[in-house]
Amino acid sequence: MAHFTPATRRMDGLAGVSMTDLDAVAERTQSAKPDNEAWEALRWLLSRPWFTRVWCVQEIVLARSSRVRVGAFSLDWPKLGVTAAWLSEQSLAFDYDIPVELEGLTWDNAYGMFDTSELSESSLLEVLVEFRDFNATDPRDKVYGLLGLVNAGELEGFPIVDYNKSVAEVYADVVKTSIAKTGHLGSLAYVKHGAVHEKSDFPSWVPRWDVSEDVCSIFHSLSLSAWVDGNKHGLPELRDFCPSDGKVALSGVRFDTIAWMTEAMDIGHFKESQSPESASRHPFIGIWNRSSSNRHYPLDPPDEYSISAVLEMATTLTTGFNDGYEMVVALETEDQQQFYTDFLTYMHQLFEYAERKPDTFDPLEEAQTRFEATQPEIYPAFVQALSTFNQASPRSQEEADPNLRYLHEQVKVLLQGHYDLLERFEASLPLDYFQQRAKSEGRI
């Protein structure tokens, strides 16, 4: 299996070579297959601090041609760059379950410095997000050190470089320029500071580019269109953005209060941090019961249950992204069905953990019938359930046995005919599980 990106597509078919092809390629080209020493050398090279410095990004991207020198050795930069791109594609091809040869290799920064095909059309915000994990001795260079990668049109209105400004002032300039250029507050979506930074001298509305954070903005181009003419929807327009003494005052409409935040469809979050009692009060359960009933929307034709509103619920609660941060509406039909299958399986697990039954229908049964979800597709959810069950805090044998037995019985029914998957699942069960079960059934 091979994946193709602009970086690898242009490199003489290298993207089509997978880890499993290396033996055949080495034989065909009469080259030596990489041994452990070669992988270790590559691991050492890609871990050099040079790949973490923000000024090195501009240096390598803007150069007409580049060579990498390591001691007495050197090679063309594109060769090392496409190696990093290939490593990234191998990670995707193996669904991030990387082969042992690639363990410990850090290729992300080198890949980001090489695959710059879309930088010329990127905004300042997008460039800052792309290289947010890179380091700079002077925090102001997390902005100033990347200005050379942004075209002049995107930088229109941005103040000239001024090292007399504080870090907070430089970062605030990014927000002000972005809002003046776009007319919306999308730049504020990149604020994610954490409690450790709350007492700093930074205004709360200024993204901390000196802090490495994984921030995915919900202001995707497809969702922004609904807000371009806000007054048409009875919403106030953004007329000006004039911070005073570090504070921002804006008019708006309050829709509701955020009740819960978690990663997309991460049932492990609830199992690790919530008791069944608190999970039973989780807002998703109430939303499910309303959405899946015939009371979800008065203009829809009356049905006993509604799956259409449930599917809308899935895209709404995940802000329209799957767990790979891809827009659901842009996915192929098969991938969209997998997204809805994942969501329905997730809801089933949430009801199971909360020890409640849906008021309408079982999400897992719907996944199997409507989307013809196969047993192997749903199987990973039960593996996750068993994993978190085994990692949970110790509980009494009397409490643990019935729950584990119920999970085991569900999997046996689900995996009828898939003996290999059933064997793998049962191999993960606690060692004394079958002995305890046989004893309780009077067989020993």
Residue pairs with C-beta under 8 A, 6 or more apart in sequence:
1 18
1 93
2 15
2 16
2 17
2 18
2 89
2 93
3 15
3 89
3 92
3 93
4 15
4 89
5 15
5 85
5 88
5 89
5 115
6 115
6 117
6 118
7 81
7 82
7 85
7 111
7 114
7 115
7 117
8 14
8 15
8 82
8 85
8 86
8 89
9 15
11 78
11 82
11 85
14 82
14 86
15 85
15 86
15 89
17 25
17 86
18 90
18 93
19 90
19 93
19 94
19 99
19 101
19 102
22 33
22 34
23 33
25 31
26 32
26 33
34 42
34 101
39 101
39 102
39 105
42 83
42 105
43 104
43 105
43 106
45 70
45 80
46 84
46 105
46 106
46 107
46 110
47 106
50 56
51 106
51 109
51 110
51 113
52 109
52 133
52 134
52 135
53 134
53 135
53 136
54 131
54 134
54 135
54 136
54 141
54 142
54 145
54 146
55 136
55 141
55 145
56 113
56 134
57 112
57 113
57 131
57 134
57 145
57 146
57 149
58 145
58 146
58 148
58 149
60 66
60 77
60 113
61 113
61 116
61 119
61 149
62 148
62 149
63 77
65 76
65 77
66 76
66 77
67 74
67 75
67 76
67 77
68 74
68 75
68 76
68 77
68 80
77 114
78 114
80 110
80 114
81 110
81 111
81 113
81 114
81 115
82 114
83 107
84 107
84 110
84 111
84 114
85 111
85 114
85 115
87 102
87 105
87 107
87 111
88 107
88 108
88 111
90 98
90 99
90 102
91 98
91 102
108 133
109 133
109 134
112 130
112 131
116 149
119 127
119 130
119 149
120 151
121 151
122 130
122 149
122 150
122 154
123 150
123 154
123 178
124 146
124 147
124 150
124 154
124 155
124 158
124 174
124 177
124 178
125 174
125 178
125 186
125 187
125 190
127 146
127 149
127 150
128 142
128 143
128 146
128 174
128 190
128 207
128 209
129 190
129 215
129 217
131 146
132 142
132 209
132 212
132 213
132 215
133 212
134 142
136 142
136 145
136 210
138 163
139 167
139 209
139 210
140 163
140 165
140 167
140 170
142 209
142 210
143 170
143 171
143 173
143 174
143 209
144 161
144 170
147 155
147 158
147 161
154 181
155 177
156 181
157 177
157 180
157 181
158 173
158 174
158 177
159 173
159 177
162 170
165 173
166 201
167 202
167 210
168 201
168 202
168 203
168 206
171 202
171 206
171 207
171 208
171 209
172 203
172 206
172 243
174 187
174 207
174 209
175 187
175 188
175 205
175 206
175 207
176 241
176 243
178 186
178 187
179 185
179 187
179 238
179 241
180 241
183 238
184 219
184 224
184 227
184 228
184 238
185 238
185 241
185 250
186 217
186 219
186 224
187 207
188 205
188 207
189 215
189 217
189 218
189 219
190 207
190 215
190 217
191 204
191 205
191 206
191 207
191 208
192 207
192 213
192 215
193 200
193 202
193 204
193 208
193 211
193 213
194 211
194 213
197 208
197 211
198 204
202 208
203 243
203 246
203 247
203 248
205 243
205 248
207 215
216 321
216 325
218 319
220 320
220 327
222 320
222 327
222 329
222 330
223 319
223 320
226 233
227 235
230 236
230 237
230 238
231 237
234 253
235 252
235 253
236 251
236 252
236 253
238 250
241 248
241 250
259 283
260 282
260 283
260 284
262 269
262 270
263 269
263 323
264 318
264 321
264 322
264 323
265 318
265 323
265 342
265 343
265 346
267 346
267 349
267 350
267 353
267 381
267 384
267 385
267 388
268 384
268 387
268 388
270 279
270 282
270 350
270 353
271 353
271 385
271 388
271 389
271 392
272 388
272 391
274 282
276 353
276 354
276 355
279 350
279 353
279 354
280 354
280 355
280 356
282 350
282 354
284 317
284 347
284 350
285 350
285 351
285 354
285 356
287 313
287 317
288 310
288 313
288 347
288 351
288 358
288 360
288 363
289 358
289 359
289 360
290 296
291 306
291 309
291 310
291 312
291 313
292 305
292 306
292 307
292 309
292 310
292 358
292 359
292 360
292 361
293 305
293 306
293 359
293 360
294 302
294 303
294 304
294 305
294 306
296 306
296 309
297 306
297 309
300 306
300 308
300 309
305 360
305 361
307 366
307 370
310 344
310 363
310 366
311 340
314 339
314 340
314 343
314 344
315 328
315 329
318 328
318 343
320 327
320 328
320 329
321 327
321 328
322 328
322 331
322 335
322 339
322 342
323 342
326 335
328 336
328 339
331 339
337 371
338 377
340 367
340 371
341 367
341 371
341 373
341 377
341 378
343 363
344 363
344 364
344 366
344 367
344 371
344 373
345 363
345 364
345 367
345 373
345 378
345 381
346 363
346 381
347 363
348 362
348 363
348 364
348 367
348 381
349 381
349 384
349 385
351 357
351 358
351 362
351 363
352 385
364 378
367 373
367 378
368 378
375 414
375 415
375 416
375 417
375 418
375 421
376 418
376 421
378 414
379 411
379 414
379 415
379 418
379 421
379 425
382 407
382 410
382 411
382 414
382 425
383 425
383 428
385 407
386 407
386 425
386 428
386 429
387 428
389 403
389 404
389 407
390 428
390 430
397 436
401 436
401 437
401 440
404 429
404 430
404 433
405 437
408 426
408 429
408 433
411 422
411 425
412 422
415 421
415 422
415 425
435 444
438 444
